[in-house]
Amino acid sequence: MKLAVFLLASAAAFAQDFAQRGTLEFRGYGFPDTATNDSSRAIGETLFRYEFSKSLSIPNLKFFGETEMRVDTHRQTERRVFVNFADRISQRPAISVRRASLLYNKGRLTVEAGKQFIRWGKADILNPTDRFAPKDFLAVVDTELLAVLAGRAIYEGKSDSVEIVVQPRFTPARLPLRNQRWTVTPPDLEQIRLTERKPAFPGGSAFGARWNHVASGYEASLSFYNGHHYLPLLDGRIISEPFGIQLERIYPQLRLYGADIAVPLKWFTLKGEAAWFKSGTALADEYILWVVQAERQFGEASIVAGYAGEEVTKARNPLSFAPDRGLAKSFLGRAAYTIDPRRSVSTEFAIRQNGAGVWTKFEYTQTFGQHLRALAGFTIIRGDTDDFLGQYRRNSHAFLILRYSF
């Protein structure tokens, strides 16, 4: 009897210190148009995520873990079955560790070490200062955040906080696959054989620091980053046998100075964010990327509208994949409305100031019971072939997602 009571008490204590949740998703995408390098019109995907946290025997110390398993019909996911931790492969891994970190919190100090998600910035659609947040760009307009292996310390005062980040291992963004529709080959190169060298990832550590200040009428921060850009430049060389062009990814050195601010006003909240990208890599541009936006919440509706701009300080004409710069010189917006506790609609858009490219997304969400949610919508992309958004004009699509949460 005493043993049974002890076991029940131990299980109850363990449950109090243990939290878990997960999702199972079925995703479907339909494309009305084929692409020059991709004849498929439909993609199906299944995704399972499980995350947990556990308080450890050491006071104030907690472990966070998250794993992911996925499979799809379009080979965006690897067919090999192994547990991926580094996030350095071209395809999405079939099984991956999304997060594995220890977090220590005592008083005003928080320290986290391991694979974790780190977000900087205050803007909603584009964050120039967000340098520890590489993304999965396999489908360019539907991105997923990747975690990084890092150590982070945050000290929070009464109105100020300081954050220090050290990232010992580089994590690149995941680029569109060359044989699929989100890679658009320039017309001049369509008849030329293109190959790619295995990427050489930069060594060394990245360092970042951020100071945030909260005042009665505003909140502002300054940030600094020194490391490498997670988006690559592309360099090419001609090869003779067989004739073609061999591409190579170069991840440029990056030193970034950033700032952001949020000011609540009577009718809306004004937000701004800017970053100056400097590089010692000869092929890399140097530029300032900035965003200003207004945000308003009224009743069950919210609206965000703004503009993203860019000023190039040193133009070196690189061939690069840069979705953040691709959204520059555009009007950006997002709107959402909660119809009732179970239904909501939302839309977001980017429109080039010269009208050369347009991207808009509409989504309808409905929940069924406590665990099941359905998301349905469509994405429309239009524009000129030489515009970053317009080049994906054949990739407009509809989608349906069923998500079971537990």
Buried (B, 14 or more C-beta within 10 A) or exposed (E): EEEEEEEEEEEEEEEEEEEEEBBBBEBBBEBEEEBEBBEEEEBEBBBBBBBBBBBEEEEBBBBBBBBBBBBBBBEBBBEEEEEBBBBBEBBBBBBBBBBBBBBBEEEEEBBBBBBBBBEBBBBBBBBBBBBBBBBBBBBBBBBBBBBBBBBBBBBBEEEEBEBBBBBEBBBBBBBBBBEBBBBBBEEEEEEEEBEBEEBEBBEEEBEBBBEBBBEEEEBBBBBBBBBBBBBBBBBBEEEEEEEBBBBBBBBBBBBBBBBBBBBEEEEBBBBBBBBBBBBEBEBBBBBBBBBBBBBEEEEEEBBBBBBBBBEBEEEBEBEBBBBBBBBBBBBBBBBBBBEEEEEBBBBBBBBBEEEBBBBBBBBBBBBEEEEEBEBBBBBBBBBBEEBBBBBBBBBBBBBEBBBBBE
